[in-house]
Amino acid sequence: MRAGGGARGVAGAGVAALAIALAAALASLGPARGRSLGAGGAGGQVGRRAFYILFAGDVAAPDFAEKYAEKYAGGTFIANPNNFTTETTQAVRDAVPGSRVLLYFDFQHLPFKRGCGTGHPMGDRTSPPRDCKVYPCGLGAFGAAFQEVVKPEWLVTRVKDGEPVCGYPGLTSIVWTEDSAAALAGFVGGWAVENGFDGVYLDGREAPNRFASLYKAQINPKGEKHLFDTDGDGKADSPDQTLGQYVAWAPFFTVALRETLGPEAVILSNSAGPLSDPMLNGITVEAESCRDSKVCYSALRAQRDVSFDPSKSESVLWLTHSELVPPEKQCALVADIQQQMPWVLAGTDFFDGSHVVCD
């Protein structure tokens, strides 16, 4: 759930425009209050919460329980898998009663060391800084094992030189095929099970229209038909062929992941809008994506109705871009949603710098 487009937010003037629209749409939702971490203030009530993103070093800190136990009891943590073990995931659950820990995995970009790819788990965006200055980099146990599983032909590459494309700085882009989906769903799911995670968080498992928009924005803005190979055959694939590939094999990934994790696991996807994947327990959306409340609320309800186990449905509204949308406005939105849909969690996004917590 990185700032940058699609499931990772909207940058620049687009965010400002969305923020204005969202603020106007929220004006009628009441005075629920919120704050950024470190700031004073208290106010409106919300239900369960989620947190993005947790690192192993956070859990090892002596004040971890003090920081998170009260606010996030019964909630969900999205965790970077590097250096998380069964002891780490259990330590989170011991410190925060009733909590769950989901393994973070980017659905469209891989932490693979090749060409522009650095292997760093959250990428290397420098403006705003989302690189080694703000989170621990290095491969870690998960990253090191991941390098041994990925095949270079799975990556999106430039036809002219065979070099991989990084749709997000430092992360190599991928469009799923049968081979890559089966192998990496098995690896990610197996790693989650072996290391005590309660499930998996897929960043960017999106509906086809959202995928097409992000692919154009990140990789092929001019819609060229002869520049990129997305299926590993060494030949160029047009945007339509690439979209067809995603439509065909993205659902197969979630099916394979569910088979590996089992029925009790929680699978969420940061979808940035409607998705309705029956292998998921829920979706996550960012507050600015709810500027059209009818579409947003419908997306959350529809995913619950089709989810793998509706009785265990769980979705998240991420509270983001507090520099543009005041926290109290976002908290009013999530309070309204939770009144109607109590399975939706109020999500604090550490990684985008907002740290919005609704009191």
C-alpha positions in Angstrom: 0.0 0.0 0.0 2.5 2.5 -1.2 2.0 6.1 -2.3 2.3 6.2 -6.1 -0.9 5.2 -7.9 -3.6 2.6 -8.0 -3.6 0.5 -4.8 -0.6 2.6 -3.6 -2.4 6.0 -3.6 -2.5 8.8 -6.0 0.3 11.3 -6.3 0.7 15.0 -6.9 -2.2 17.1 -8.2 -4.4 14.1 -8.4 -4.2 13.6 -4.7 -5.0 17.2 -4.0 -8.1 17.0 -6.2 -9.3 13.9 -4.5 -8.6 15.4 -1.1 -10.8 18.4 -1.9 -13.6 16.1 -3.2 -13.3 13.8 -0.1 -13.3 16.7 2.3 -16.5 18.0 0.7 -18.2 14.6 0.7 -17.3 14.1 4.4 -18.6 17.5 5.6 -22.0 16.0 6.5 -20.7 13.0 8.4 -20.4 14.6 11.8 -17.6 15.8 14.2 -15.7 12.6 14.9 -12.2 13.5 15.8 -8.8 12.0 15.1 -5.1 12.7 15.4 -1.8 11.8 14.1 0.5 9.7 16.3 2.5 12.0 18.5 -0.2 14.7 18.5 -2.7 15.6 21.2 -6.4 15.1 20.9 -9.1 12.6 21.5 -12.7 12.2 20.3 -15.0 10.0 18.2 -15.2 6.3 18.8 -14.3 3.7 16.3 -14.2 -0.1 16.4 -11.4 -2.5 15.6 -8.2 -1.3 14.0 -5.5 -2.4 11.6 -1.9 -1.3 11.3 0.4 -1.0 8.3 3.3 -1.9 8.4 5.1 -3.8 11.2 8.7 -4.8 11.1 10.5 -7.4 13.2 12.5 -4.7 15.0 9.2 -3.0 16.1 8.1 -6.2 17.9 11.5 -6.5 19.6 11.3 -3.0 21.1 10.7 -3.0 24.8 7.7 -0.6 24.5 5.9 -2.6 21.8 3.1 -3.7 24.1 2.7 -0.3 25.6 2.4 1.3 22.2 0.0 -1.1 20.6 -1.9 -3.3 23.1 -4.8 -1.0 23.9 -5.4 0.5 20.5 -5.0 -2.6 18.4 -6.5 -5.3 20.6 -8.6 -7.6 18.4 -7.1 -5.9 15.3 -4.9 -6.8 12.4 -1.2 -6.1 11.8 0.3 -6.2 8.3 3.9 -7.3 8.7 6.9 -7.3 6.5 8.0 -11.0 6.5 11.7 -10.4 6.6 13.1 -11.8 9.9 9.6 -12.6 11.2 9.6 -16.1 12.8 7.0 -18.1 14.7 8.4 -16.5 17.8 7.9 -13.0 16.3 4.3 -13.5 15.2 3.5 -15.1 18.5 5.1 -12.2 20.4 2.7 -9.9 18.6 -0.4 -11.9 19.6 0.9 -12.2 23.2 1.4 -8.5 23.5 -1.8 -7.4 21.7 -4.8 -9.6 22.8 -6.9 -11.0 20.0 -4.7 -9.7 17.2 -3.8 -11.2 13.9 -0.5 -10.9 11.9 -0.7 -11.0 8.1 2.3 -11.5 5.8 2.8 -8.6 3.4 3.2 -9.4 -0.3 3.1 -7.1 -3.2 0.9 -8.6 -5.9 2.4 -6.7 -8.8 6.1 -6.1 -7.8 8.7 -8.5 -6.6 11.6 -7.9 -4.2 13.9 -9.7 -6.6 17.6 -8.7 -7.2 18.0 -8.3 -10.9 18.6 -5.2 -13.0 16.6 -2.3 -11.5 15.4 -4.6 -8.7 17.3 -4.3 -5.4 15.5 -7.0 -3.4 14.6 -4.6 -0.7 11.2 -5.7 0.7 9.4 -2.3 0.4 11.2 -0.9 -2.6 13.3 2.2 -2.8 11.2 5.2 -3.5 13.1 8.4 -2.5 10.5 11.1 -2.9 8.7 11.0 -0.5 11.3 8.8 1.2 10.2 5.1 1.3 13.6 3.5 1.3 16.3 2.3 3.6 16.2 5.6 5.5 12.8 4.8 6.9 12.7 1.0 7.1 15.3 -1.8 7.6 16.5 -3.0 4.2 18.5 -6.1 3.3 17.1 -9.4 2.1 16.4 -11.1 5.5 15.5 -14.8 5.6 12.3 -14.3 3.5 14.1 -12.3 0.9 17.0 -14.6 0.6 14.8 -17.6 0.1 12.6 -15.7 -2.3 15.7 -15.1 -4.6 16.0 -18.9 -5.0 12.4 -19.3 -6.2 11.9 -16.6 -8.7 12.7 -17.3 -12.4 13.9 -14.3 -14.4 11.5 -15.2 -17.3 8.5 -14.4 -14.9 9.5 -10.7 -14.8 8.1 -8.0 -17.1 11.1 -7.2 -19.4 12.0 -4.8 -22.2 12.1 -6.7 -25.5 15.1 -4.8 -26.8 17.5 -5.9 -24.1 15.7 -8.4 -21.8 16.2 -6.2 -18.8 13.4 -6.2 -16.1 11.1 -3.3 -15.6 10.5 -1.8 -12.2 7.0 -0.4 -12.0 7.9 0.7 -8.4 11.4 1.9 -7.6 13.5 -1.1 -6.6 10.8 -3.8 -7.3 10.6 -5.8 -10.4 7.2 -5.9 -12.1 5.3 -9.2 -12.7 2.1 -10.2 -14.5 1.0 -13.6 -13.4 1.2 -16.8 -15.5 0.2 -20.3 -14.5 3.8 -21.2 -13.7 4.7 -18.0 -11.7 1.3 -17.9 -9.8 1.5 -21.6 -8.8 5.1 -21.3 -7.6 4.9 -18.0 -5.7 1.5 -18.6 -4.2 2.9 -21.9 -2.9 6.1 -20.2 -1.6 4.3 -17.2 0.1 1.6 -19.3 1.6 4.1 -21.9 2.8 6.3 -19.3 4.4 3.2 -17.8 6.1 2.2 -21.2 7.6 5.8 -22.1 8.6 6.3 -18.8 10.4 3.1 -18.5 12.3 1.3 -15.8 10.3 -2.5 -15.7 10.4 -2.7 -15.1 6.7 -1.5 -12.9 3.8 -2.0 -9.3 2.7 -1.8 -8.9 -1.0 -0.9 -5.3 -2.0 -2.4 -4.6 -5.4 -4.7 -7.6 -6.1 -7.0 -5.3 -8.1 -9.9 -5.6 -10.5 -8.9 -5.7 -14.2 -9.7 -2.0 -14.9 -7.5 -0.9 -12.0 -4.7 -3.2 -13.1 -4.9 -1.7 -16.7 -4.7 1.8 -15.3 -1.7 1.1 -13.1 0.1 -0.8 -15.9 -0.3 2.1 -18.2 0.8 4.6 -15.5 3.8 2.7 -14.3 5.1 0.7 -17.3 3.5 1.6 -20.6 2.1 5.2 -20.6 2.0 5.4 -24.4 0.3 2.0 -24.9 3.1 0.7 -27.1 2.6 -2.8 -28.6 6.2 -3.7 -29.2 8.2 -2.8 -26.1 7.5 -5.2 -23.3 7.4 -9.0 -22.7 5.0 -9.9 -19.9 4.7 -13.7 -20.3 8.3 -14.7 -20.7 8.3 -15.9 -24.3 10.7 -13.2 -25.4 8.1 -11.6 -27.7 6.3 -8.3 -27.2 2.9 -8.3 -25.6 0.4 -5.6 -26.3 -1.5 -3.9 -23.5 -4.6 -5.9 -24.4 -2.7 -9.1 -24.3 -1.2 -8.2 -20.9 -4.6 -7.3 -19.5 -5.9 -10.7 -20.7 -3.0 -12.4 -19.0 -3.8 -10.7 -15.7 -7.5 -11.5 -16.0 -6.7 -15.2 -16.7 -4.1 -15.8 -13.9 -4.5 -13.3 -11.1 -7.5 -15.3 -9.7 -5.5 -18.5 -10.0 -2.9 -17.0 -7.7 -5.5 -16.4 -4.9 -7.0 -19.9 -5.4 -3.5 -21.4 -5.1 -2.8 -19.3 -2.1 -6.0 -20.3 -0.4 -5.3 -23.9 -1.0 -1.8 -23.5 0.6 -3.0 -21.5 3.6 -6.2 -23.4 4.4 -9.7 -22.3 5.3 -8.9 -20.7 8.6 -6.4 -18.2 7.2 -7.2 -14.6 6.5 -6.4 -13.2 3.1 -6.9 -9.5 2.4 -6.1 -7.4 -0.7 -5.4 -3.8 -1.0 -7.7 -3.4 -4.1 -8.3 0.3 -4.2 -11.9 -0.4 -5.1 -14.4 -3.1 -6.0 -12.9 -6.6 -6.5 -15.2 -9.4 -5.2 -12.7 -12.3 -5.1 -14.3 -15.3 -3.4 -10.9 -16.5 -2.1 -10.4 -13.4 0.0 -11.8 -12.6 3.4 -11.9 -8.9 2.6 -10.4 -5.9 0.8 -8.7 -2.7 1.9 -9.2 0.7 0.4 -7.7 4.1 1.1 -9.8 7.0 2.4 -9.4 9.0 -0.8 -10.8 6.0 -2.8 -14.1 6.5 -0.9 -14.8 10.0 -2.3 -17.6 8.2 -4.1 -19.2 6.7 -1.0 -21.8 4.7 -3.0 -19.1 2.8 -4.9 -16.9 2.4 -1.8 -19.6 1.1 0.4 -20.9 -1.2 -2.3 -17.4 -2.6 -2.8 -17.0 -3.4 0.9 -20.4 -5.0 1.1 -20.0 -7.0 -2.1 -16.6 -8.5 -1.1 -18.2 -9.6 2.2 -21.0 -11.3 0.5 -18.7 -13.3 -1.9 -15.9 -13.8 0.6 -14.4 -17.2 1.4 -16.2 -17.2 4.7 -18.6 -14.3 5.2 -18.7 -15.0 9.0 -15.0 -14.2 9.1 -15.1 -11.3 6.7 -12.7 -8.4 7.4 -11.9 -5.3 5.4 -9.9 -2.2 6.2 -10.3 1.5 5.4 -6.8 3.0 5.4 -6.5 6.5 6.8 -3.9 8.2 4.6 -2.7 11.5 3.3 -3.4 13.5 6.5 -1.4 16.4 5.0 -4.3 16.8 2.6 -7.3 15.4 4.3 -7.7 16.3 8.0 -7.7 13.3 10.3 -11.0 14.3 11.8 -12.6 14.1 8.4 -11.2 10.6 7.8 -12.3 9.4 11.2 -15.8 10.6 10.5 -15.8 8.5 7.4 -14.6 5.4 9.1 -17.0 5.8 12.0 -19.9 6.0 9.6 -18.7 2.9 7.7 -18.2 0.9 10.9 -21.7 1.7 12.1 -23.1 0.2 8.9 -20.4 -2.5 8.4 -18.8 -3.5 11.7 -16.4 -5.9 9.9 -14.5 -2.9 8.5 -11.4 -2.0 10.5 -9.9 1.6 10.9 -6.4 1.3 9.4 -3.4 3.4 10.5 -0.9 3.7 7.7 2.6 4.1 9.2 4.4 3.9 5.9 2.8 6.9 4.2 3.8 9.1 7.2 0.2 10.0 8.2 -0.1 7.8 11.3 -3.8 8.7 11.7 -5.4 7.1 14.7 -9.1 7.7 15.4 -9.8 7.9 19.2 
